[in-house]
């Protein structure tokens, strides 16, 4: 009798194991914490396991093998999950594979190594990306000019740029903050760093940094930029053969013919824009619409485009969300004037009535880049000195989800990358 029970008991264990082999993390409105769910996916990748990203299935859900301790990790982080039997998961995969459905499965294979371009003095809450990476428990390294100029970007898969002015004009904060201690300290620090690396001006150092980042993308890296970084990056590349900085920024006057000497062919996303030559004006060019837009706060939204999951997996991944309508938010650069966007640039999110693009994407060499307008998706108009956003109050933020889509994106199997 006892001998008969043991095999039956073992068979029952095998059956239970086989019937509960997949853990599904839904990303629709049933998810209690969308942001930390990305952290779970990253955590599983770090364990050497693969994750299925189910594009357009229940808001872009994740499925993964039922590993030891995974349920506990989800519970600790407050992430909703479902345990699926093999038959249940196979039925989902069959539905996704149906040619009539706009869904697909993207295999995530390796946790990307992440770098954030930011001074070591900045805190995690100084920009939205470091804030949400910390909240989602996704590790990252801080790199700045020293690391970039020393060639260390090759160690990373994904690079974020946020609060930076690659033109060497210190964000054009001079008019409002020239006498502020933090502004003066930043100028002194940047000038000392430029001198240490053998550059006569901060603008020349930043241009070289921009070139090194361009090389990183060309070689197959992924670059994601928000706030002041997207337009200042392209402006710096366009102005490589001229001087757009006035005397208070680089100690000599700007080139009076600077506008005519811009080379738009060097830019990732923009062309035919006009630089703002007034050094006291808080704007670098007319790419950004912050000073001209007339969109009331209660009507400030942008819409995500829908792409074919089976034929355009890259923008599909980047647009995964539980809603296609995202609250607008401001920043040093709020949104991009559509008339200055290159035809080679893919617009993924826009406020059509206002003529604004908020979320754009493109290729360069073997790599890919994404620009996202605004500073903080849950802080409409973040000002200098404002307290950091508490993401415990916004665990289901669709605007922050767009950031985390980009973070996981490099983990996807590269042969599927096509636009």
Secondary structure per residue as TSV (DSSP state, phi and psi in degrees):
chain	resnum	aa	ss	phi	psi
A	1	X	-	360.0	-47.0
A	2	X	H	-63.1	-38.8
A	3	X	H	-65.7	-31.4
A	4	X	H	-73.5	-32.6
A	5	X	H	-69.5	-40.3
A	6	X	H	-59.8	-51.6
A	7	X	H	-60.8	-37.7
A	8	X	H	-63.7	-39.6
A	9	X	H	-66.6	-42.4
A	10	X	H	-63.8	-39.8
A	11	X	H	-61.8	-38.5
A	12	X	H	-64.2	-40.4
A	13	X	H	-64.4	-43.2
A	14	X	H	-62.1	-41.5
A	15	X	H	-63.2	-43.8
A	16	X	H	-62.9	-43.5
A	17	X	H	-62.3	-42.6
A	18	X	H	-69.5	-30.1
A	19	X	H	-85.7	-4.3
A	20	X	T	-134.0	53.3
A	21	X	-	-94.2	-11.9
A	22	X	E	-125.3	140.5
A	23	X	E	-110.6	123.2
A	24	X	E	-103.1	128.9
A	25	X	E	-106.4	101.4
A	26	X	-	-69.5	144.0
A	27	X	-	-121.0	23.4
A	28	X	S	-92.3	-158.8
A	29	X	T	-71.9	-6.7
A	30	X	T	-80.5	-12.7
A	31	X	-	-75.6	127.9
A	32	X	S	-78.6	-28.7
A	33	X	-	-146.3	89.9
A	34	X	H	-60.3	-40.5
A	35	X	H	-67.4	-44.5
A	36	X	H	-72.0	-20.0
A	37	X	H	-61.8	-37.1
A	38	X	H	-63.1	-36.1
A	39	X	H	-64.4	-35.0
A	40	X	H	-65.2	-44.2
A	41	X	H	-59.6	-42.9
A	42	X	H	-65.1	-40.8
A	43	X	H	-58.6	-43.2
A	44	X	H	-66.3	-41.6
A	45	X	H	-61.5	-37.4
A	46	X	H	-65.6	-23.9
A	47	X	T	-80.7	0.3
A	48	X	T	87.0	8.7
A	49	X	-	-97.3	161.7
A	50	X	-	-99.4	153.3
A	51	X	E	-124.3	135.0
A	52	X	E	-92.0	122.2
A	53	X	E	-96.2	112.1
A	54	X	E	-89.6	91.4
A	55	X	E	-65.4	126.4
A	56	X	T	67.3	8.0
A	57	X	S	-96.0	112.1
A	58	X	T	51.0	51.9
A	59	X	T	79.2	14.6
A	60	X	T	87.6	55.3
A	61	X	E	-73.0	164.5
A	62	X	E	-115.2	142.3
A	63	X	E	-129.8	142.9
A	64	X	E	-153.0	158.4
A	65	X	E	-61.3	146.9
A	66	X	-	-75.8	93.5
A	67	X	-	-94.8	159.7
A	68	X	T	-61.0	129.8
A	69	X	T	82.7	-3.2
A	70	X	H	-68.5	-41.8
A	71	X	H	-61.1	-42.2
A	72	X	H	-62.7	-40.2
A	73	X	H	-63.3	-40.9
A	74	X	H	-62.9	-43.0
A	75	X	H	-64.8	-42.8
A	76	X	H	-61.3	-39.5
A	77	X	H	-88.2	-3.1
A	78	X	T	74.6	30.3
A	79	X	-	-100.0	128.6
A	80	X	-	-72.9	143.1
A	81	X	-	-150.5	164.5
A	82	X	E	-133.9	139.6
A	83	X	E	-97.0	126.8
A	84	X	E	-116.6	139.7
A	85	X	-	-75.5	161.8
A	86	X	H	-53.9	-45.2
A	87	X	H	-61.9	-38.8
A	88	X	H	-65.1	-44.5
A	89	X	H	-69.5	-37.8
A	90	X	H	-62.4	-35.5
A	91	X	H	-65.6	-38.2
A	92	X	H	-63.9	-44.9
A	93	X	H	-63.2	-35.8
A	94	X	H	-65.0	-42.4
A	95	X	H	-62.5	-43.0
A	96	X	H	-64.0	-37.6
A	97	X	H	-73.4	-15.1
A	98	X	-	-57.7	123.9
A	99	X	T	-59.4	-19.3
A	100	X	T	-80.1	-12.1
A	101	X	S	-101.4	145.0
A	102	X	S	-91.7	66.7
A	103	X	-	-140.7	160.0
A	104	X	E	-161.0	168.3
A	105	X	E	-111.5	124.4
A	106	X	E	-108.6	123.2
A	107	X	E	-81.3	121.7
A	108	X	E	-97.9	126.0
A	109	X	-	-116.4	-27.8
A	110	X	S	-149.0	134.3
A	111	X	-	-64.5	120.7
A	112	X	-	-68.5	145.7
A	113	X	-	-88.0	126.4
A	114	X	E	-111.8	135.9
A	115	X	E	-126.2	140.9
A	116	X	E	-118.2	120.9
A	117	X	E	-78.7	105.8
A	118	X	-	-164.2	147.5
A	119	X	-	-61.3	148.7
A	120	X	T	-63.1	-20.0
A	121	X	T	-78.9	-14.7
A	122	X	-	-72.4	147.0
A	123	X	-	-94.8	160.8
A	124	X	G	-57.0	-24.9
A	125	X	G	-91.6	5.4
A	126	X	G	-75.0	-17.2
A	127	X	S	-144.9	159.5
A	128	X	H	-64.7	-32.8
A	129	X	H	-71.7	-48.0
A	130	X	H	-64.6	-32.6
A	131	X	H	-62.7	-48.0
A	132	X	H	-77.7	-31.0
A	133	X	H	-61.8	-43.7
A	134	X	H	-63.4	-44.3
A	135	X	H	-64.1	-40.6
A	136	X	H	-80.9	-4.6
A	137	X	T	64.1	43.1
A	138	X	-	-106.4	118.6
A	139	X	-	-72.0	148.5
A	140	X	-	-150.2	158.7
A	141	X	E	-108.3	145.6
A	142	X	E	-91.2	129.3
A	143	X	E	-128.6	154.1
A	144	X	-	-143.1	-159.5
A	145	X	H	-55.5	-41.1
A	146	X	H	-59.1	-48.6
A	147	X	H	-67.1	-40.7
A	148	X	H	-64.0	-46.8
A	149	X	H	-69.8	-22.0
A	150	X	T	-86.4	4.6
A	151	X	T	79.0	24.6
A	152	X	G	-88.2	-2.6
A	153	X	G	-65.0	-23.0
A	154	X	G	-63.6	-14.2
A	155	X	G	-79.5	-7.4
A	156	X	-	-121.0	157.4
A	157	X	S	-98.3	-29.7
A	158	X	E	-138.6	134.0
A	159	X	E	-128.6	132.2
A	160	X	E	-111.1	137.7
A	161	X	E	-120.5	135.6
A	162	X	-	-135.2	-95.7
A	163	X	S	-79.4	85.2
A	164	X	-	-150.7	147.0
A	165	X	-	-119.6	100.5
A	166	X	T	-75.4	-4.4
A	167	X	T	-83.0	-10.5
A	168	X	S	82.1	19.3
A	169	X	S	-106.4	15.2
A	170	X	G	52.8	40.2
A	171	X	G	73.5	5.3
A	172	X	G	54.5	41.6
A	173	X	-	-87.0	-1.0
A	174	X	H	-56.1	-46.0
A	175	X	H	-58.3	-37.0
A	176	X	H	-98.9	-26.1
A	177	X	H	-130.0	20.1
A	178	X	T	-56.5	-31.3
A	179	X	T	-97.5	1.3
A	180	X	-	-75.8	139.5
A	181	X	H	-61.1	-40.9
A	182	X	H	-64.7	-35.3
A	183	X	H	-69.0	-46.1
A	184	X	H	-63.8	-37.5
A	185	X	H	-65.9	-38.9
A	186	X	H	-64.6	-45.2
A	187	X	H	-60.2	-46.8
A	188	X	H	-62.6	-41.1
A	189	X	H	-65.5	-44.1
A	190	X	H	-65.9	-42.2
A	191	X	H	-65.2	-39.0
A	192	X	H	-65.8	-39.5
A	193	X	H	-66.0	-42.4
A	194	X	H	-61.0	-45.0
A	195	X	H	-62.4	-40.4
A	196	X	H	-62.5	-31.7
A	197	X	T	-93.3	5.4
A	198	X	T	86.8	19.3
A	199	X	-	-101.4	142.3
A	200	X	S	-80.4	-20.5
A	201	X	S	-140.1	152.9
A	202	X	H	-62.8	-38.6
A	203	X	H	-60.7	-36.6
A	204	X	H	-70.4	-37.4
A	205	X	H	-64.6	-44.8
A	206	X	H	-65.3	-34.0
A	207	X	H	-64.2	-42.8
A	208	X	H	-64.7	-38.7
A	209	X	H	-60.7	-44.1
A	210	X	H	-60.1	-39.9
A	211	X	H	-65.0	-40.2
A	212	X	H	-65.3	-37.6
A	213	X	H	-67.3	-40.1
A	214	X	H	-59.8	-41.5
A	215	X	H	-63.4	-38.4
A	216	X	H	-59.5	-45.8
A	217	X	H	-67.4	-45.1
A	218	X	H	-56.0	-36.1
A	219	X	T	-80.2	-2.0
A	220	X	T	120.0	6.4
A	221	X	-	-79.9	165.1
A	222	X	E	-114.2	125.6
A	223	X	E	-119.5	131.5
A	224	X	E	-125.9	127.7
A	225	X	E	-130.1	143.0
A	226	X	E	-134.2	169.5
A	227	X	T	57.9	-123.1
A	228	X	T	-79.7	-13.7
A	229	X	H	-68.6	-44.8
A	230	X	H	-57.1	-54.5
A	231	X	H	-74.1	-36.4
A	232	X	H	-66.3	-30.6
A	233	X	H	-65.5	-49.9
A	234	X	H	-67.6	-36.6
A	235	X	H	-61.8	-43.6
A	236	X	H	-60.6	-43.1
A	237	X	H	-64.2	-41.2
A	238	X	H	-66.6	-29.6
A	239	X	T	-96.7	19.9
A	240	X	T	-64.2	-20.9
A	241	X	T	-106.0	17.7
A	242	X	S	-149.2	-178.5
A	243	X	-	-122.5	110.6
A	244	X	-	-102.1	4.5
A	245	X	-	-96.5	131.4
A	246	X	-	-83.2	178.2
A	247	X	H	-59.7	-36.6
A	248	X	H	-70.5	-11.4
A	249	X	H	-101.9	-36.4
A	250	X	H	-136.4	14.7
A	251	X	S	72.6	11.1
A	252	X	S	-148.7	158.8
A	253	X	-	-66.4	157.2
A	254	X	-	-74.0	161.0
A	255	X	-	-70.3	119.1
A	256	X	T	-63.2	-18.3
A	257	X	T	-101.9	19.8
A	258	X	T	-57.4	-44.4
A	259	X	G	-57.4	-44.5
A	260	X	G	-72.3	-14.5
A	261	X	G	-97.7	1.6
A	262	X	-	-65.9	137.2
A	263	X	-	-113.1	95.2
A	264	X	G	-69.0	-17.0
A	265	X	G	-65.8	-19.1
A	266	X	G	-81.2	-14.0
A	267	X	-	-79.2	150.1
A	268	X	S	-73.9	-51.5
A	269	X	S	-116.4	-30.6
A	270	X	B	-117.6	158.3
A	271	X	-	-154.1	159.5
A	272	X	S	60.3	18.9
A	273	X	-	-81.0	169.2
A	274	X	-	-122.0	129.2
A	275	X	B	-74.9	151.4
A	276	X	-	-91.6	114.2
A	277	X	-	-89.4	-11.4
A	278	X	-	-74.6	113.3
A	279	X	T	-66.7	-16.4
A	280	X	T	-93.7	-4.3
A	281	X	S	-85.7	132.0
A	282	X	S	-83.7	63.4
A	283	X	-	-165.5	143.9
A	284	X	S	-100.4	-28.3
A	285	X	B	-163.6	-179.8
A	286	X	S	-93.9	14.9
A	287	X	S	-63.6	-47.9
A	288	X	B	-77.7	141.0
A	289	X	-	-104.5	9.7
A	290	X	T	-54.0	-40.0
A	291	X	T	-85.5	-13.2
A	292	X	T	-117.4	-15.2
A	293	X	-	-68.5	147.2
A	294	X	-	-127.4	62.5
A	295	X	-	-114.0	111.9
A	296	X	-	-60.4	147.4
A	297	X	G	-56.1	-40.9
A	298	X	G	-72.9	-10.6
A	299	X	G	-114.5	11.4
A	300	X	-	-86.8	93.5
A	301	X	E	-137.6	159.3
A	302	X	E	-135.6	156.1
A	303	X	E	-111.0	140.6
A	304	X	E	-87.5	141.4
A	305	X	-	-78.8	154.2
A	306	X	-	-103.1	128.3
A	307	X	-	-114.9	165.1
A	308	X	-	-77.2	116.0
A	309	X	T	-62.5	-35.1
A	310	X	T	-81.9	-24.9
A	311	X	T	-112.8	-24.1
A	312	X	-	-128.3	65.7
A	313	X	H	-66.4	-29.4
A	314	X	H	-64.7	-59.7
A	315	X	H	-64.6	-28.0
A	316	X	H	-61.5	-46.6
A	317	X	H	-58.9	-45.3
A	318	X	H	-69.4	-18.4
A	319	X	T	-105.4	10.8
A	320	X	-	-61.6	129.6
A	321	X	-	-166.6	167.4
A	322	X	S	-95.4	6.8
A	323	X	-	-153.6	152.4
A	324	X	S	-100.4	0.5
A	325	X	E	-116.4	119.1
A	326	X	E	-113.7	136.0
A	327	X	E	-61.2	136.5
A	328	X	-	-75.0	160.9
A	329	X	-	-157.8	149.9
A	330	X	-	-95.1	172.2
A	331	X	-	-171.0	-176.9
A	332	X	S	-57.2	-38.4
A	333	X	S	-120.1	117.9
A	334	X	-	-90.4	-49.0
A	335	X	-	-156.7	167.3
A	336	X	E	-109.3	130.1
A	337	X	E	-65.3	119.1
A	338	X	G	-62.4	-25.5
A	339	X	G	-73.5	-10.1
A	340	X	G	-106.8	12.4
A	341	X	B	-93.9	131.4
A	342	X	-	-62.6	149.9
A	343	X	T	-66.5	-21.0
A	344	X	T	-78.6	-9.7
A	345	X	S	-87.5	134.3
A	346	X	E	-92.1	120.9
A	347	X	E	-86.9	122.6
A	348	X	E	-107.5	-19.1
A	349	X	E	-150.1	134.7
A	350	X	E	-150.4	157.3
A	351	X	E	-104.4	93.6
A	352	X	G	-61.7	-43.0
A	353	X	G	-65.2	-29.2
A	354	X	G	-91.8	-5.5
A	355	X	T	70.9	28.2
A	356	X	E	-111.3	137.4
A	357	X	E	-102.2	136.4
A	358	X	E	-111.7	-22.0
A	359	X	E	-146.7	109.5
A	360	X	E	-132.4	163.0
A	361	X	E	-152.8	153.2
A	362	X	E	-166.0	175.7
A	363	X	E	-110.0	151.7
A	364	X	E	-149.3	116.0
A	365	X	T	60.2	-129.1
A	366	X	T	-89.3	-4.6
A	367	X	E	-108.0	-178.9
A	368	X	E	-137.7	151.2
A	369	X	E	-135.7	154.7
A	370	X	E	-138.4	133.4
A	371	X	E	-113.7	135.5
A	372	X	E	-131.4	118.3
A	373	X	-	-76.0	147.8
A	374	X	S	102.0	166.8
A	375	X	S	-99.0	-53.5
A	376	X	-	-141.6	115.3
A	377	X	T	-59.4	-17.2
A	378	X	T	-118.4	17.2
A	379	X	-	-135.7	99.7
A	380	X	T	-56.4	-45.1
A	381	X	T	-137.6	81.9
A	382	X	-	-71.0	126.1
A	383	X	-	-111.4	159.6
A	384	X	T	-56.3	127.5
A	385	X	T	91.3	-6.1
A	386	X	-	-66.5	149.6
A	387	X	-	-68.9	157.2
A	388	X	-	-69.3	153.7
A	389	X	-	-70.2	136.3
A	390	X	-	-93.4	103.5
A	391	X	G	-72.2	-12.3
A	392	X	G	-61.4	-22.8
A	393	X	G	-87.3	-8.8
A	394	X	-	-136.4	49.8
A	395	X	T	-68.9	-13.0
A	396	X	T	-115.8	25.6
A	397	X	-	-62.1	115.5
A	398	X	H	-67.6	-30.3
A	399	X	H	-67.2	-39.4
A	400	X	H	-71.7	-27.7
A	401	X	H	-60.8	-34.4
A	402	X	H	-62.2	-37.0
A	403	X	H	-62.0	-48.0
A	404	X	H	-71.8	-25.5
A	405	X	H	-57.9	-43.1
A	406	X	H	-67.2	-33.2
A	407	X	H	-65.9	-43.2
A	408	X	H	-80.3	-21.1
A	409	X	H	-51.2	-43.4
A	410	X	T	-65.8	-13.2
A	411	X	T	-75.5	-13.8
A	412	X	B	-70.4	148.9
A	413	X	-	-61.3	122.3
A	414	X	G	-63.1	-28.1
A	415	X	G	-66.5	-14.1
A	416	X	G	-88.4	-6.7
A	417	X	-	-75.4	107.8
A	418	X	-	-153.0	144.1
A	419	X	-	-127.2	360.0
